[in-house]
Amino acid sequence: MIDRMTKEEARQLLRDNNLRTTAPRVAVLITLAEAKNPLSHTDVLGRLGETDWDPATIYRNLVKLSESGLISVVSRANGISRYAWSRENHETHQHPHFLCDDCGEVLCLPMDLIPATSENSRWASSVKAATIQLRGECPDCIDEPDAALPTP
């Protein structure tokens, strides 16, 4: 589900978390709130389009929003951090992700792919967080003929 966030909602969220409400910070927060999958710095820049903001400014805002808990780094596939909005009440973005080895997309997978830890297990209180990332070829790439192969 894609969440819609107004500029005023983003500003209020930043104020509630004792962060300055700058235009780039508001734009980054809205971009991540509306994304259906985790986004890299480059993805965020692409979605923001033509702006006067320096890419380093956007990167610093991603770091600051991550430090505040408003967004999370949910994947570091191939050394690239990908971010997601942490939703209301700083709900974490903890579910499995899929990295397509062909197109490079990182996609959110259903919660039913997370291995369950029984509440009665002696490990239940030990596990604080888990990152599950599956790799392979996404359904779109499987369905798409390989245009990169030369024809004989």
ROFIGU-643170 format. One record per residue (C-alpha): y, z negated, x; residue number from 1; residue in three letters. Coordinates in nm, 4 decimals. Layout:
residues N
R        v        w        u   k   r
R        Y        Z        X NUM ALA
...
This chain:
residues 152
R        v        w        u   k   r
R   0.0000   0.0000   0.0000   1 MET
R   0.3435   0.0906   0.1273   2 ILE
R   0.6094  -0.1764   0.0804   3 ASP
R   0.9669  -0.0853  -0.0007   4 ARG
R   1.2373  -0.2929   0.1592   5 MET
R   1.6085  -0.2567   0.0955   6 THR
R   1.8681  -0.3007   0.3675   7 LYS
R   1.9849  -0.6211   0.2020   8 GLU
R   1.6286  -0.7587   0.1914   9 GLU
R   1.5887  -0.6764   0.5607  10 ALA
R   1.9216  -0.8421   0.6448  11 ARG
R   1.8254  -1.1543   0.4498  12 GLN
R   1.4857  -1.1697   0.6212  13 LEU
R   1.6548  -1.1481   0.9609  14 LEU
R   1.9064  -1.4200   0.8664  15 ARG
R   1.6241  -1.6409   0.7348  16 ASP
R   1.4614  -1.6108   1.0778  17 ASN
R   1.7841  -1.6827   1.2680  18 ASN
R   1.8132  -1.3279   1.4030  19 LEU
R   2.1272  -1.1190   1.4279  20 ARG
R   2.1463  -0.8505   1.1616  21 THR
R   2.2176  -0.5394   1.3631  22 THR
R   2.1799  -0.1887   1.2214  23 ALA
R   1.8974  -0.0923   1.4619  24 PRO
R   1.7070  -0.4135   1.3856  25 ARG
R   1.7380  -0.3554   1.0093  26 VAL
R   1.6229   0.0059   1.0503  27 ALA
R   1.3200  -0.0913   1.2621  28 VAL
R   1.2156  -0.3623   1.0163  29 LEU
R   1.2425  -0.1244   0.7182  30 ILE
R   1.0528   0.1467   0.9068  31 THR
R   0.7622  -0.0877   0.9807  32 LEU
R   0.7624  -0.2346   0.6280  33 ALA
R   0.7226   0.1150   0.4824  34 GLU
R   0.4588   0.2371   0.7309  35 ALA
R   0.1012   0.2563   0.6083  36 LYS
R  -0.0409   0.2333   0.9622  37 ASN
R   0.0676   0.0616   1.2846  38 PRO
R   0.3436   0.2441   1.4724  39 LEU
R   0.4145   0.2795   1.8431  40 SER
R   0.7652   0.2766   1.9891  41 HIS
R   0.7544   0.6580   1.9945  42 THR
R   0.6400   0.6661   1.6300  43 ASP
R   0.9294   0.4396   1.5277  44 VAL
R   1.1764   0.6621   1.7135  45 LEU
R   1.0358   0.9668   1.5349  46 GLY
R   1.0662   0.8044   1.1931  47 ARG
R   1.4205   0.6889   1.2604  48 LEU
R   1.5174   1.0471   1.3386  49 GLY
R   1.8484   1.1408   1.4950  50 GLU
R   2.0495   0.8242   1.5674  51 THR
R   2.3042   0.7061   1.8193  52 ASP
R   2.0706   0.4248   1.9252  53 TRP
R   1.9185   0.4354   2.2695  54 ASP
R   1.5349   0.4258   2.2792  55 PRO
R   1.5604   0.1092   2.4910  56 ALA
R   1.7556  -0.0586   2.2086  57 THR
R   1.4758   0.0199   1.9650  58 ILE
R   1.2168  -0.1095   2.2127  59 TYR
R   1.4095  -0.4357   2.2651  60 ARG
R   1.4268  -0.4797   1.8871  61 ASN
R   1.0507  -0.4287   1.8562  62 LEU
R   0.9994  -0.6985   2.1192  63 VAL
R   1.2468  -0.9388   1.9530  64 LYS
R   1.0987  -0.8864   1.6054  65 LEU
R   0.7517  -0.9412   1.7509  66 SER
R   0.8601  -1.2624   1.9247  67 GLU
R   1.0028  -1.3880   1.5936  68 SER
R   0.6770  -1.3214   1.4092  69 GLY
R   0.8309  -1.0724   1.1650  70 LEU
R   0.6184  -0.7961   1.3157  71 ILE
R   0.2990  -0.8066   1.5207  72 SER
R   0.1420  -0.6018   1.7944  73 VAL
R  -0.1815  -0.5090   1.6176  74 VAL
R  -0.3218  -0.2587   1.8648  75 SER
R  -0.2891  -0.1854   2.2341  76 ARG
R  -0.5145   0.1203   2.2368  77 ALA
R  -0.4764   0.3333   2.5496  78 ASN
R  -0.2093   0.0949   2.6786  79 GLY
R   0.0285   0.1715   2.3903  80 ILE
R   0.1474  -0.1181   2.1748  81 SER
R   0.1465  -0.0454   1.8031  82 ARG
R   0.3388  -0.2645   1.5638  83 TYR
R   0.3054  -0.3638   1.1984  84 ALA
R   0.5230  -0.5695   0.9655  85 TRP
R   0.3802  -0.9185   0.9157  86 SER
R   0.4603  -0.9229   0.5424  87 ARG
R   0.5843  -1.2210   0.3472  88 GLU
R   0.5285  -1.5666   0.4927  89 ASN
R   0.4458  -1.4101   0.8310  90 HIS
R   0.1037  -1.3007   0.7032  91 GLU
R  -0.0779  -1.1573   0.9993  92 THR
R  -0.1981  -0.8015   1.0136  93 HIS
R  -0.5578  -0.8940   1.0953  94 GLN
R  -0.8073  -0.6323   0.9957  95 HIS
R  -0.9987  -0.3703   1.1899  96 PRO
R  -0.8290  -0.0598   1.3253  97 HIS
R  -0.9648   0.2799   1.4164  98 PHE
R  -0.8416   0.4870   1.7111  99 LEU
R  -0.9100   0.8581   1.6814 100 CYS
R  -1.0058   0.9986   2.0207 101 ASP
R  -0.8893   1.3463   1.9097 102 ASP
R  -0.5475   1.3005   1.7469 103 CYS
R  -0.4626   0.9548   1.8856 104 GLY
R  -0.3791   0.8028   1.5457 105 GLU
R  -0.4430   0.4325   1.4917 106 VAL
R  -0.5487   0.3734   1.1336 107 LEU
R  -0.6022   0.0559   0.9317 108 CYS
R  -0.9598   0.0105   0.8133 109 LEU
R  -1.0849  -0.1872   0.5128 110 PRO
R  -1.1281  -0.5633   0.5384 111 MET
R  -1.4999  -0.5366   0.4587 112 ASP
R  -1.5597  -0.4181   0.8152 113 LEU
R  -1.4662  -0.7601   0.9572 114 ILE
R  -1.7685  -0.9678   1.0547 115 PRO
R  -1.7734  -1.2874   0.8540 116 ALA
R  -1.7775  -1.6266   1.0218 117 THR
R  -1.9274  -1.8867   0.7944 118 SER
R  -1.7061  -2.1874   0.7290 119 GLU
R  -2.0068  -2.4010   0.8179 120 ASN
R  -2.0537  -2.2329   1.1545 121 SER
R  -1.9658  -2.4407   1.4599 122 ARG
R  -1.7524  -2.1412   1.5698 123 TRP
R  -1.5440  -2.1355   1.2505 124 ALA
R  -1.2773  -2.3738   1.3834 125 SER
R  -1.2791  -2.2150   1.7288 126 SER
R  -1.1886  -1.8586   1.6330 127 VAL
R  -0.8109  -1.8321   1.5865 128 LYS
R  -0.7713  -1.4550   1.5952 129 ALA
R  -0.9748  -1.1433   1.6464 130 ALA
R  -0.8960  -0.7845   1.7254 131 THR
R  -1.1453  -0.5264   1.6121 132 ILE
R  -1.0815  -0.1689   1.7100 133 GLN
R  -1.3290   0.1078   1.6481 134 LEU
R  -1.3058   0.4455   1.8187 135 ARG
R  -1.4298   0.7893   1.7367 136 GLY
R  -1.3174   1.0938   1.5452 137 GLU
R  -1.1201   1.0365   1.2238 138 CYS
R  -1.2249   1.2140   0.9045 139 PRO
R  -0.9242   1.4502   0.9231 140 ASP
R  -1.0216   1.5662   1.2723 141 CYS
R  -1.3860   1.6052   1.1727 142 ILE
R  -1.2864   1.8203   0.8736 143 ASP
R  -1.0416   2.0303   1.0781 144 GLU
R  -1.1835   2.3232   1.2755 145 PRO
R  -1.1213   2.2859   1.6481 146 ASP
R  -0.8298   2.5210   1.7113 147 ALA
R  -0.8318   2.4352   2.0804 148 ALA
R  -1.1574   2.6210   2.1500 149 LEU
R  -1.1045   2.9777   2.2729 150 PRO
R  -1.2646   3.2491   2.0686 151 THR
R  -1.5197   3.4656   2.2577 152 PRO
